[in-house]
Amino acid sequence: MVNETKRRLVKIYLLMGEESIKTLIEHVLDNISVDRHVFVGCPDEADLIISDCSCSIKSVYSPEKVYGLIDMYETRSPDLQVNIEIIYCVKLVDDLVDLVHRVWADLDSDNELPTYQDFVDEKAVIKSDCSSDGIPKILVVSGNSDNQKSACRDFEHYHLTVAVGYDCAMSILNEERFDVVLTDLGIPMDLEPGQQITTSIGRFIPYGILVMIEAAHRGIKHVAVVTDDNDHDEMAAAVDHFIDPINIDGAKVQMIHTSIKDDGSKDWKKALWILMAQK
């Protein structure tokens, strides 16, 4: 469990006809407003819906939500509802960040949750049910050496175990209990020491889904399959739309799309924050 000390995140749904603008908005918010928002896959779940078309907003309109309308031509529509705000392209970043922050400030503070920066600064306390010293035990499953090193850096103050493939992960799960399991989507059946993951057909397989299910069945309370922008196949693209947590045998299980660090590796700590700090 995490001590709930900060306001919860703004749930944002992007209802975009222009894919390039959608990508730009995701990039802007993930780099400037990372501790204020999370993207959701359904407009019904959103606090804020952002669209580049007023007709699209009308199709999902509710007086209980806030809307941001991307204005490509600096022309304000005269028939907008009071909860629809214009985001001008010429000052997209400023308008976008300002709107997200204002929606975040209006959220019910009774549902406060830790921020991403709390996890970076290790101010958010995760209580362990598996270790005698109270330090959380985390299993990371990845066949990519850069992602393995990133996990070691991100979780240097945790009890971290790294598995390089599916067989290795299952052997570890059969012997040990963990508080959290984070796995790549595409992992090999197993790797020899020093061997790198390959994308050859039949070897780069979404075994991460199986690890996720098996970990939940074994009583791990927080489990996630973690993708990033380096995952380009159809399966990874489909997983990116399946972002809401589900319950499997009492475990919180989630598909998470995390950021890429400057060195190209996964930001595992952000994935942990999304999994642990959001309702």
N, C-alpha and C positions, 0 to 999 in steps of 0.2 A: 504494500500500500504506500501511497505518497501523501505527505502532509499537504492538505489543500490550503494554499496560502495566497493564491492570486486568482484574479477574475478569469473565467473560462474564455476559450477562444471563440472568435467569430467564425461561424460556419458559412463558407462562401460557395455558391454554385455559379459556375460560368456557363451562361447560355449564349454561346457565340456562334455566329455564322462564319466568321473569318478566323481560320485556325491560327494564322500568324499573330493576330491580336491576342488570342487566348494564350498562346505561348508566351508572348511578351508580358501579359498581366501576371501569369504564374511566375515568371522570372523576377519581375519587379517585387512582388510581394514576398517571395521566398528569400529574397536578398535584403529587403529593407524592413519588412514587417513580419518577420518569421515568428515572433512570440505573440502575435495578435490573432492569427487566423489558422484555419485548416480548411482545405477544399473538400466538399462532399459531393456525392454522386447523384443526388436527388434534390430538386427544388423544394420539396416539402420539408426537408430537414434543415434548410438554409435559414440563416438570419439575414444574409445579404445576397441578393442575386444581381449579377452584373451581366449586361447584354449589350450588343451593338445594334439592336433592333427594337424599336418601341412596340411593334406588333408581337414580338416574342415575349416581351414583358407582359403585355395584356393577356396572353394565353395562360400565364401562370400567376397572374396578379392576386395578391392578398393584401388587405390593409394592415395585416399584422407584421409584414416584412418590410425591409428597406431594399430599394433597387438603385443600381447605378447604371445609367444609360450612356454608353460611349457615343459622343457626338463627333462625327468625322468632319462636319462642315461648319461648326460653330453657329448652328441655328437652333435656338431653343424652341421646342414644340409648345404651343400654347395650351394644350389639353392634358398636360402631365399631372398626375396625382401628387399630393404633397410629400408622399414618401418615395418619390422617384427623383433622384438627383442626377444632374448632368455631370459627366466626366469629359472634359474637353481634351481632344487629342493633343493639342498644342502644349498642354500642361498635364499630360496623362499621369506622370509619376506623382506629382504633388497632389492632384485631385484624388487619385486612387488611394494613396496612403492616408490622406486626411479623412476620407470617407470611412475607411476601415477602422481607423483609430476612434472616430466618433461613434461608430456602431459598437465597437468594443467597450467604450466608456459607458454606454447606456445599458450594457448587459447587467443582469441581476448579479450583484456581488455575492449573493448567498451561494453561488455555484463557482466560487473562485478556485483556480487551479494553478499549479506551477507554470512558469514560462520556460521557453527553451533556454534562455540565459541562466535560469536557475540550475538547469541540468549541466550546462557548460561549466558553471562556477561550482557545481556540486553542492548547491545549497538545498536542493530538493532531496529529502530523505526517503529512500526506499527501504522499507523494513523487510528483512529476510526471514523466511520460514524454514530455510534449509541449512543455514550455517550457524555454528555455535557462537561465533563472534558478532553475529548480526549484520555482517557485510554480505550484500546480495551475491548469489551465484548465478552467473550468466554463461550460457552456451551459445557460441556463434558458429554457424555452419557455412563454410565458404571454401571453394576450391581455388580461389583467386588470391595469390600471395599479397597483392597490394591491399585487398580488403581484409585479409588476416592481420596484416601489420597495422592497418587503421583501427581494427577492433582492439588490438593490444594497447594502442595509444589512448583510445577513447575510454577504455575500461581498466586502466592501470591500477585504479584504486578499488576495483571489484575483484571477486574471485572469478576469473575468466578461464573458460576452457574453449579451445578452438578445434572443431572437427573439419577435416578436409573433404569429406564425402559422405554419402548416405550410409554405407556400412559402418563407417567410423562413428557417425552420429548415433546410430541405433545401438551400437555396442556401449557407448557412453551413457545413453539414456537408460539402458537396461541395468546399469551399475550405480548411477548417481541421480540425485534429485537436484533440480535447479529452480530458481525463482523466475527466470526469464530464458526463453529460447528465441534467438533471432537467426534466420536462415536466408541465404540467397535463394532465389527461385530456381535457377539452373545450376545444379551441382552434379558432379560425376557420381557414379555408383561408389567409387572410391579412388584414391590416388596413392601411388607410392611416394615415399618421402622425397620432397624436392620436385615432384612432377607437377606441371602446370595444367590447369583446366583447358580443355580443347572444345572448339565449337563444331567438331565433326559430327555429322548426322549419326544419331544413335548413341552419342556419348555426352552431349550437352542436353540434359533432360530435366524437366521441372520436378525433380525429386524433392524440392523444397516443400511442395504441397504435402507430400507423404510425411516428411519430417514434422511439419506443422500438426497434422492430424495425430500422428503417433505420440508427439510430445503432449498434446492435450489429453489423449487417452491415458497417459502415464501420470497425470496429475499435475503437470506444469501449469501454473495459474495464468501466465502471460506469455503468449506465443505470437510471433509475427513472421511472415514472409516479406522480405525487404527487397524492393527493386529500386533502380535509379535510372538516370538518363543514358547510362551505358548499356542498358538492357533494351535491345532493339527488336526482338522477335515478336511474333503475333501473340504468344502466350503472355509475355510481359505487358504488352499493350492492353490486353484484356484484363489483367490483374489490376492495372492502374484505375480501372473503373469500379473495382470491387473493394472499396476503401472503408466501409463501415464495419465496426467490430461485430463478431458473432460469438455465440456461446457454444462450446463443444465440451461436454462432460464437466461443466462448471468452470472452464477456462475461458479467459478473454482472448480471442483469436482474431487477428487482423492482417490484411494485406496492406503494406505501407510502401509508399513511394517517397524515398528520402533524397536529400541533396547529395551532390558530388563535391568533394573537397577540391582544393586547388591542384592536388597531385593526382586527381582522377579517381580516388578511392571513395568508398561509401562513407557517409556520415552516420555511423552506427548510433552515436549519442542522440542525434535528432530522431532516429527511428525509435530509440528507447523512450524518448520524451513523448512522442506521438502515442506510443502504446500505453505508457503508464499514466500520462497526465491528462488524458482526454476522456470524457464520458461518452 
